[in-house]
């Protein structure tokens, strides 16, 4: 097991590469979800402001 983890002496290059890959992969998977949440919050605010404007114009 130790030999496999040592990666033939290249472990100091291989494992950080794996770590960077998984960090980028996780960010690529999570970023659209964060963006969607921000967009939905912004759209709800816009709709609420538009509703208030319409109510004021109707009154």
Secondary structure, DSSP 8 states (H G I E B T S, - for coil): -HHHHHGGGTHHHHHHHHHHHHHHHHHHHHHHHHHHHHHHHHHHHHHHHHHHHHHHHH-
